[in-house]
Amino acid sequence: MKTMKGPGIFLAQFLGDQEPFNSLDSIARYMAGLGYKGIQIPTWDPRLIDLKQASESQTYCDELKGKLKDIGVEITELATHLQGQLVAVHPAYGAMFDGFGPAELAGKPKDQQAWAVDQLIMTAKASKNLGLVASPTFSGALLWPFVYPWPQRPSGLVETGFKELADRWLPILNAYDEAGVDVAYELHPGEDLHDGITFEMFLEKVGNHPRAGINYDPSHFVLQQLDYLQFIDFYHDRIFAYHVKDAEFNPTGKQGVYGGYQGWVERAGRFRSLGDGQVDFAGIFSKLAQYDYDRWAVLEWECAIKHPEQGAAEGAPFIADHIIRVTERAFDDFAGTGADENFNKKVLGL
């Protein structure tokens, strides 16, 4: 068995215009001071990384790693959630996703898609230069407006949607394969890949591509009422990254999974800071240890109630306390009698 790395933290939700949250150096020092050993970098923010330079210059990447090492952290992964979203956008959501790409491309979906693909391929090369093994992202969505089967979906609609999604992602997956980096799709409502079934449908369309995997995040499964522990049993060999994120689901006689169009505080399902929700993290960390997950455990903080600085401060010790240092020997070795083939035959009466 193997011991996972951590604690790490995804920086996206903590960035701001004030110190220490407005530059890589200062936010890295802040997180190191809280006990984090790794930082997951959102590639869409140029204050944290020059993605083009990282994709082209080994010297730039070596200097970046060296600077962070001096601070006391390392890069866990490069994240591309915003760019991944723009790989596939249904027109109904086009205007709302315009902010995910350059302002000059707003209202130009084909140009946005081309930009997103270029960003993802640069991230593959940058990840290779940084010595990273995985990159979390979103799949994007063409079918999400039709997730509920009413009105009745036209025959073949889902098949067509997943074929198109696979056609868009295959060249990207191949670029990641060439770089030796895994793509870890965060299975998330609003994405065509949002649960195990949709991931399997996509995997079939991309020919079981070896780089197509999962960024495991149990919070999204709590909100869908999916068995997030059994999920690990099914898909552990495709779990390439891990967001440690809490959530709760408290249905009432008035609302359930769909939330009644309410804001996050009023929804039956909502994200919480670590330890404040309902996720069985002891069970998750145990299962991941059982299946030899040895990559990073990275906090993704989102909570409608708690302040982010408190969430970050509480997150590092929470993750550290849950990481299991796996054993090198069986607990009952003290009672062992030793064995060889002759002794085994004797025990069996042979």
C-alpha positions as CSV (number, residue, x, y, z in Angstrom):
1,M,0.0,0.0,0.0
2,K,1.0,3.6,-0.5
3,T,0.6,6.8,1.4
4,M,-1.0,9.8,-0.3
5,K,0.5,13.3,-0.3
6,G,-0.9,16.3,1.5
7,P,-2.3,18.5,2.6
8,G,-2.7,20.6,-0.5
9,I,-5.0,23.4,-1.3
10,F,-6.6,24.7,-4.5
11,L,-5.9,28.5,-4.7
12,A,-8.8,29.5,-7.0
13,Q,-11.3,30.4,-4.2
14,F,-8.7,32.4,-2.2
15,L,-7.4,34.8,-4.8
16,G,-8.2,38.5,-4.3
17,D,-6.9,42.0,-4.8
18,Q,-5.4,42.4,-1.4
19,E,-2.3,40.9,0.2
20,P,-1.6,38.1,0.8
21,F,-4.0,36.8,-1.8
22,N,-3.0,38.8,-4.9
23,S,0.4,37.1,-5.9
24,L,1.8,33.7,-6.0
25,D,4.7,34.4,-3.6
26,S,2.4,35.9,-0.9
27,I,-0.4,33.4,-1.1
28,A,2.1,30.5,-1.2
29,R,3.7,31.8,2.0
30,Y,0.3,32.2,3.6
31,M,-0.7,28.7,2.8
32,A,2.6,27.3,3.9
33,G,2.2,29.1,7.2
34,L,-1.1,27.3,7.6
35,G,0.6,23.9,7.2
36,Y,-0.1,23.2,3.5
37,K,2.6,21.3,1.6
38,G,1.2,21.7,-1.9
39,I,-0.8,24.3,-3.9
40,Q,-3.0,23.5,-6.9
41,I,-2.7,26.4,-9.3
42,P,-5.6,27.7,-11.5
43,T,-4.0,28.3,-14.8
44,W,-6.4,31.0,-15.9
45,D,-4.9,33.6,-13.5
46,P,-1.7,35.1,-14.8
47,R,-0.7,36.3,-11.3
48,L,0.1,32.7,-10.5
49,I,1.6,31.3,-13.7
50,D,2.5,32.4,-17.2
51,L,1.0,29.4,-18.9
52,K,2.6,30.0,-22.3
53,Q,6.0,30.4,-20.9
54,A,5.6,27.4,-18.7
55,S,4.7,25.3,-21.7
56,E,7.8,26.5,-23.6
57,S,10.5,27.0,-21.1
58,Q,12.0,24.4,-18.8
59,T,14.1,27.1,-17.2
60,Y,10.9,29.1,-16.2
61,C,9.4,25.9,-14.7
62,D,12.6,25.0,-12.8
63,E,12.8,28.5,-11.4
64,L,9.1,28.4,-10.4
65,K,9.5,25.1,-8.6
66,G,12.7,26.4,-6.9
67,K,11.0,29.5,-5.7
68,L,8.1,27.6,-4.2
69,K,10.4,25.0,-2.7
70,D,12.2,27.8,-0.8
71,I,8.7,29.0,0.5
72,G,8.0,25.4,1.6
73,V,5.4,24.2,-0.9
74,E,5.2,22.4,-4.2
75,I,2.7,22.4,-7.1
76,T,0.3,19.6,-6.8
77,E,-1.4,20.1,-10.2
78,L,-2.3,22.7,-12.7
79,A,-6.1,23.1,-12.9
80,T,-8.0,24.1,-16.1
81,H,-11.7,24.1,-15.0
82,L,-12.6,27.3,-16.9
83,Q,-10.9,26.3,-20.1
84,G,-12.3,22.8,-19.9
85,Q,-15.8,24.3,-19.6
86,L,-15.3,26.1,-22.9
87,V,-14.5,23.0,-24.8
88,A,-18.2,22.4,-25.0
89,V,-20.9,24.9,-24.2
90,H,-24.6,24.7,-25.1
91,P,-25.8,28.0,-26.6
92,A,-28.3,28.4,-23.8
93,Y,-25.3,29.0,-21.4
94,G,-23.0,30.9,-23.9
95,A,-23.4,34.4,-22.4
96,M,-23.0,33.1,-18.9
97,F,-19.7,31.5,-19.7
98,D,-18.3,34.4,-21.7
99,G,-16.3,35.4,-18.6
100,F,-14.4,32.1,-18.6
101,G,-12.3,33.2,-21.6
102,P,-10.7,36.4,-23.0
103,A,-13.1,39.4,-23.1
104,E,-12.4,39.9,-26.8
105,L,-13.8,36.4,-27.6
106,A,-17.2,37.0,-25.8
107,G,-20.0,35.9,-28.0
108,K,-17.7,33.9,-30.3
109,P,-18.1,30.3,-29.3
110,K,-15.9,28.7,-31.9
111,D,-13.1,31.1,-31.1
112,Q,-13.6,30.5,-27.4
113,Q,-13.4,26.7,-28.0
114,A,-10.2,27.1,-30.0
115,W,-8.7,29.2,-27.3
116,A,-9.7,26.7,-24.6
117,V,-8.1,23.8,-26.5
118,D,-4.9,25.7,-27.0
119,Q,-4.9,26.5,-23.2
120,L,-5.4,22.8,-22.3
121,I,-2.6,21.7,-24.6
122,M,-0.3,24.3,-23.2
123,T,-1.2,23.0,-19.7
124,A,-0.2,19.5,-20.7
125,K,3.2,20.7,-21.8
126,A,3.6,22.9,-18.7
127,S,2.6,20.0,-16.5
128,K,5.3,17.9,-18.1
129,N,7.9,20.6,-17.6
130,L,6.9,20.9,-14.0
131,G,7.1,17.2,-13.4
132,L,3.4,16.9,-12.7
133,V,1.3,13.7,-13.4
134,A,-2.3,15.0,-13.5
135,S,-4.4,18.0,-14.3
136,P,-8.0,18.6,-13.0
137,T,-10.6,20.1,-15.3
138,F,-14.2,20.2,-16.4
139,S,-15.6,18.4,-19.4
140,G,-17.9,21.1,-20.6
141,A,-21.5,20.3,-21.6
142,L,-23.7,20.1,-24.6
143,L,-26.4,18.0,-23.0
144,W,-26.9,19.5,-19.6
145,P,-30.1,21.4,-20.6
146,F,-31.6,17.9,-21.3
147,V,-30.5,16.2,-18.1
148,Y,-34.1,15.7,-17.0
149,P,-36.0,13.6,-19.6
150,W,-38.8,16.1,-20.1
151,P,-39.7,17.1,-22.6
152,Q,-39.0,13.7,-24.1
153,R,-35.5,13.7,-25.6
154,P,-35.3,12.9,-29.4
155,S,-34.0,9.5,-30.1
156,G,-30.2,9.5,-30.4
157,L,-29.7,12.9,-28.8
158,V,-27.5,11.7,-26.0
159,E,-25.5,9.5,-28.3
160,T,-24.9,12.5,-30.6
161,G,-23.9,14.7,-27.7
162,F,-21.4,12.3,-26.3
163,K,-19.9,11.6,-29.7
164,E,-19.3,15.3,-30.3
165,L,-17.9,15.7,-26.8
166,A,-15.5,12.8,-27.4
167,D,-14.5,14.2,-30.8
168,R,-13.6,17.5,-29.1
169,W,-11.6,15.9,-26.3
170,L,-9.7,13.2,-28.1
171,P,-7.0,15.5,-29.6
172,I,-6.6,17.0,-26.1
173,L,-6.3,13.6,-24.4
174,N,-3.7,12.6,-27.0
175,A,-1.7,15.7,-26.3
176,Y,-1.8,14.9,-22.6
177,D,-0.7,11.3,-23.4
178,E,2.2,12.6,-25.3
179,A,3.2,14.7,-22.3
180,G,2.7,11.8,-19.9
181,V,0.0,13.6,-17.9
182,D,-3.4,12.4,-16.8
183,V,-6.7,14.4,-17.4
184,A,-8.8,14.3,-14.2
185,Y,-12.4,15.3,-15.0
186,E,-14.2,16.8,-12.0
187,L,-17.6,15.1,-12.2
188,H,-19.8,18.1,-11.5
189,P,-23.4,19.1,-12.1
190,G,-23.6,21.3,-15.1
191,E,-21.0,19.2,-16.9
192,D,-21.9,16.3,-19.3
193,L,-19.5,14.2,-17.1
194,H,-21.3,14.5,-13.7
195,D,-21.5,10.9,-12.3
196,G,-20.2,7.4,-12.9
197,I,-22.6,6.5,-15.7
198,T,-21.8,9.6,-17.7
199,F,-18.1,9.1,-17.2
200,E,-18.5,5.5,-18.5
201,M,-20.4,6.8,-21.6
202,F,-17.6,9.2,-22.4
203,L,-14.9,6.7,-21.7
204,E,-16.5,4.4,-24.2
205,K,-16.6,7.1,-26.9
206,V,-12.9,8.0,-26.4
207,G,-11.9,4.3,-26.7
208,N,-11.1,3.9,-22.9
209,H,-8.3,6.4,-23.4
210,P,-5.7,5.8,-20.7
211,R,-5.4,9.5,-19.8
212,A,-9.2,10.0,-19.3
213,G,-9.7,9.9,-15.5
214,I,-11.5,11.5,-12.5
215,N,-10.8,14.3,-10.1
216,Y,-12.7,12.7,-7.2
217,D,-14.8,15.2,-5.3
218,P,-17.4,13.7,-2.9
219,S,-19.2,17.0,-2.3
220,H,-20.8,16.8,-5.8
221,F,-21.9,13.3,-5.1
222,V,-23.6,14.2,-1.8
223,L,-25.6,16.8,-3.6
224,Q,-26.7,14.2,-6.2
225,Q,-27.3,11.6,-3.5
226,L,-24.8,9.2,-5.0
227,D,-22.9,6.6,-3.0
228,Y,-19.5,8.2,-3.0
229,L,-17.8,5.4,-1.1
230,Q,-18.9,2.6,-3.5
231,F,-17.9,5.0,-6.3
232,I,-14.3,4.5,-5.3
233,D,-14.7,0.7,-5.5
234,F,-16.0,1.1,-9.1
235,Y,-13.6,3.7,-10.4
236,H,-10.4,3.7,-8.2
237,D,-8.2,2.9,-11.1
238,R,-9.4,6.1,-12.9
239,I,-9.1,8.4,-9.9
240,F,-6.2,10.6,-10.9
241,A,-6.7,13.5,-8.4
242,Y,-8.7,14.3,-5.3
243,H,-10.5,17.4,-4.1
244,V,-11.2,17.2,-0.3
245,K,-14.5,19.1,-0.1
246,D,-17.4,18.8,2.3
247,A,-21.1,19.1,1.7
248,E,-24.5,18.4,3.3
249,F,-27.9,17.4,2.0
250,N,-30.9,18.2,4.2
251,P,-34.1,17.6,2.3
252,T,-37.4,19.0,3.6
253,G,-41.1,18.7,2.7
254,K,-40.5,21.7,0.5
255,Q,-37.3,21.0,-1.5
256,G,-34.9,18.3,-2.4
257,V,-32.1,17.8,-4.9
258,Y,-33.1,20.5,-7.3
259,G,-33.1,23.2,-4.6
260,G,-36.2,25.2,-5.6
261,Y,-34.1,27.9,-7.3
262,Q,-32.8,29.0,-3.9
263,G,-29.4,30.5,-3.2
264,W,-26.7,28.4,-1.6
265,V,-27.6,29.2,2.0
266,E,-31.2,28.2,1.5
267,R,-30.6,25.0,-0.6
268,A,-31.2,21.5,0.8
269,G,-27.8,20.6,-0.7
270,R,-24.9,23.0,-0.1
271,F,-21.2,23.0,0.2
272,R,-19.5,23.3,3.6
273,S,-16.1,23.7,5.1
274,L,-14.3,20.6,6.0
275,G,-15.8,18.9,9.0
276,D,-19.0,21.0,8.9
277,G,-20.8,18.8,6.4
278,Q,-21.8,15.1,6.1
279,V,-19.1,13.6,4.1
280,D,-17.5,10.5,5.6
281,F,-13.9,11.4,5.1
282,A,-12.6,8.6,7.3
283,G,-14.2,6.2,4.9
284,I,-12.9,8.0,1.9
285,F,-9.3,8.2,3.0
286,S,-9.4,4.5,4.1
287,K,-10.7,3.4,0.7
288,L,-8.2,5.5,-1.2
289,A,-5.4,4.0,0.9
290,Q,-6.8,0.5,0.3
291,Y,-6.5,1.1,-3.4
292,D,-3.0,2.6,-3.3
293,Y,-3.9,6.2,-4.1
294,D,-0.6,8.0,-3.6
295,R,-1.3,11.4,-5.2
296,W,-2.4,14.6,-3.5
297,A,-5.3,15.3,-1.2
298,V,-6.2,18.9,-2.1
299,L,-8.6,21.1,-0.2
300,E,-11.2,22.8,-2.4
301,W,-12.9,25.2,-0.1
302,E,-16.4,26.4,-0.8
303,C,-18.9,27.2,1.9
304,A,-21.9,29.5,2.0
305,I,-21.5,30.2,5.7
306,K,-17.9,30.2,6.9
307,H,-15.2,32.7,6.1
308,P,-12.6,31.4,3.6
309,E,-9.6,32.2,5.9
310,Q,-11.1,30.1,8.7
311,G,-11.9,27.4,6.2
312,A,-8.3,27.4,5.0
313,A,-6.8,27.4,8.5
314,E,-9.0,24.5,9.6
315,G,-8.4,22.5,6.3
316,A,-4.7,21.7,6.6
317,P,-4.9,19.9,10.0
318,F,-8.1,18.2,9.0
319,I,-6.5,16.7,5.9
320,A,-3.3,15.9,7.7
321,D,-5.2,14.1,10.5
322,H,-7.1,12.0,7.9
323,I,-4.1,10.9,5.7
324,I,-3.4,7.4,6.6
325,R,0.3,6.4,6.9
326,V,-0.1,2.9,5.5
327,T,1.5,-0.1,7.2
328,E,4.4,-2.0,5.9
329,R,3.5,-5.2,7.8
330,A,0.4,-7.1,9.0
331,F,-0.9,-6.3,12.5
332,D,-0.7,-10.0,13.5
333,D,2.8,-10.7,12.3
334,F,3.8,-11.1,16.0
335,A,1.9,-14.3,16.0
336,G,3.3,-15.7,12.8
337,T,5.0,-19.1,12.8
338,G,6.9,-18.6,9.5
339,A,6.3,-20.8,6.6
340,D,7.7,-22.5,3.6
341,E,6.2,-24.9,1.1
342,N,7.0,-28.0,3.2
343,F,5.4,-26.5,6.3
344,N,2.3,-25.4,4.3
345,K,1.9,-29.0,3.1
346,K,2.3,-30.2,6.7
347,V,-0.4,-27.8,7.9
348,L,-2.7,-29.1,5.2
349,G,-2.0,-32.7,6.1
350,L,-0.3,-33.4,2.8
